Amino acid sequence: MVATLQLTDVGVRYGKQEVLSGVTTPVLKGGEVTAVIGPNAAGKSSLFRRIAGLLDGPGTIRIGDGALRSDPGHVCYMPQDTSVNTVLTVYESVLLARKQGAGRKVTDDDLHEVDRILYDLQIEPISFKGLHELSGGQRQLVSLAQVLVRDPKILLLDEPTSALDLHRQVEVLALIRTLARDRGICIILAIHDLNQVLRVADRVMVIDAGTMVSCGPVESVITPALLQTIYRVEGRIERCSRQSPHVIIDGPLGRA
Ligand SMILES: Nc1ncnc2c1ncn2[C@@H]1O[C@H](COP(=O)(O)OP(=O)(O)OP(=O)(O)O)[C@@H](O)[C@H]1O
């Protein structure tokens, strides 16, 4: 069965302050990657926390069918802040994530999955380091391992590559793309780098000042007009290497 996610009129309030309202999407399907973009403080993380069930608010979040909804393990959320306060090793933390809500007995299959994900993310060399000993980028990779190992059907990744070097960004985004396609995962990721969005996403949702201003195929949403109106920069989209589109920034626009 293909996992699906659809938002209707979804909003978020912190106390009396409404920070997001009226987010309505088409049906987002397993196998596809949707990038959520927009300026700082636009409401992207709040939207992720709302979808993950960590915040209440108006609107409807329809996830898959009844079978999926009754198994919360199928929706996994990786927050933006990956700081930790624990004495676990990398391996233990990923194994624990795998067993979350799934009984205590560790099977060969569990160990195999942990090994595979550590290998895919190229972090086996740090398997037995304590989480508190890791660099920011290493912590981010381990957080990613903790959600991927749970075999999610819907995966919410809030800026999963923000602490990674260029090589790791490219590798991780390629892995995300492959996992979506091969395992039919519906992946939603917040990301600021528009060139990476052009490489990885099928669809882009733009959030600005608490509202969704567009949601559609990548190349029809990432345009010079978007650069001007949302980011206040002058820029172009050009086909460069291998004919793939790139954002080229010419300069900032002045203050409005
Ligand atoms: N726990 C909270 N309590 C009150 N207001 C909050 C809380 N978390 C976020 N906000 C506010 O909600 C708004 C949206 O914040 P959010 O973190 O969703 O933005 P974002 O688009 O993810 O930003 P960034 O790109 O900077 O990570 C901001 O004005 C922020 O100050």
PDBQT file of the ligand as one rigid body, heavy atoms in Angstrom, charges set to zero:
ROOT
HETATM    1  N1  LIG A 301       7.631  27.114  21.181  1.00  0.00    +0.000 N 
HETATM    2  C1  LIG A 301       7.272  28.282  20.626  1.00  0.00    +0.000 A 
HETATM    3  N2  LIG A 301       6.545  29.184  21.309  1.00  0.00    +0.000 NA
HETATM    4  C2  LIG A 301       6.160  30.361  20.762  1.00  0.00    +0.000 A 
HETATM    5  N3  LIG A 301       6.469  30.724  19.498  1.00  0.00    +0.000 NA
HETATM    6  C3  LIG A 301       7.198  29.866  18.766  1.00  0.00    +0.000 A 
HETATM    7  C4  LIG A 301       7.641  28.600  19.279  1.00  0.00    +0.000 A 
HETATM    8  N4  LIG A 301       8.346  27.963  18.316  1.00  0.00    +0.000 NA
HETATM    9  C5  LIG A 301       8.353  28.797  17.255  1.00  0.00    +0.000 A 
HETATM   10  N5  LIG A 301       7.667  29.930  17.528  1.00  0.00    +0.000 N 
HETATM   11  C6  LIG A 301       7.447  31.055  16.600  1.00  0.00    +0.000 C 
HETATM   12  O1  LIG A 301       6.738  30.547  15.480  1.00  0.00    +0.000 OA
HETATM   13  C7  LIG A 301       7.194  31.194  14.290  1.00  0.00    +0.000 C 
HETATM   14  C8  LIG A 301       7.609  30.120  13.290  1.00  0.00    +0.000 C 
HETATM   15  O2  LIG A 301       8.746  29.441  13.808  1.00  0.00    +0.000 OA
HETATM   16  P1  LIG A 301       9.309  28.131  13.093  1.00  0.00    +0.000 P 
HETATM   17  O3  LIG A 301      10.369  27.565  13.966  1.00  0.00    +0.000 OA
HETATM   18  O4  LIG A 301       8.167  27.279  12.730  1.00  0.00    +0.000 OA
HETATM   19  O5  LIG A 301       9.947  28.795  11.774  1.00  0.00    +0.000 OA
HETATM   20  P2  LIG A 301      10.852  28.133  10.626  1.00  0.00    +0.000 P 
HETATM   21  O6  LIG A 301      10.207  28.488   9.330  1.00  0.00    +0.000 OA
HETATM   22  O7  LIG A 301      11.098  26.702  10.910  1.00  0.00    +0.000 OA
HETATM   23  O8  LIG A 301      12.188  28.981  10.789  1.00  0.00    +0.000 OA
HETATM   24  P3  LIG A 301      13.742  28.643  10.489  1.00  0.00    +0.000 P 
HETATM   25  O9  LIG A 301      13.907  28.582   8.994  1.00  0.00    +0.000 OA
HETATM   26  O10 LIG A 301      14.418  29.842  11.078  1.00  0.00    +0.000 OA
HETATM   27  O11 LIG A 301      14.086  27.359  11.188  1.00  0.00    +0.000 OA
HETATM   28  C9  LIG A 301       8.324  32.135  14.688  1.00  0.00    +0.000 C 
HETATM   29  O12 LIG A 301       7.801  33.437  14.817  1.00  0.00    +0.000 OA
HETATM   30  C10 LIG A 301       8.747  31.636  16.055  1.00  0.00    +0.000 C 
HETATM   31  O13 LIG A 301       9.220  32.673  16.871  1.00  0.00    +0.000 OA
ENDROOT
TORSDOF 0
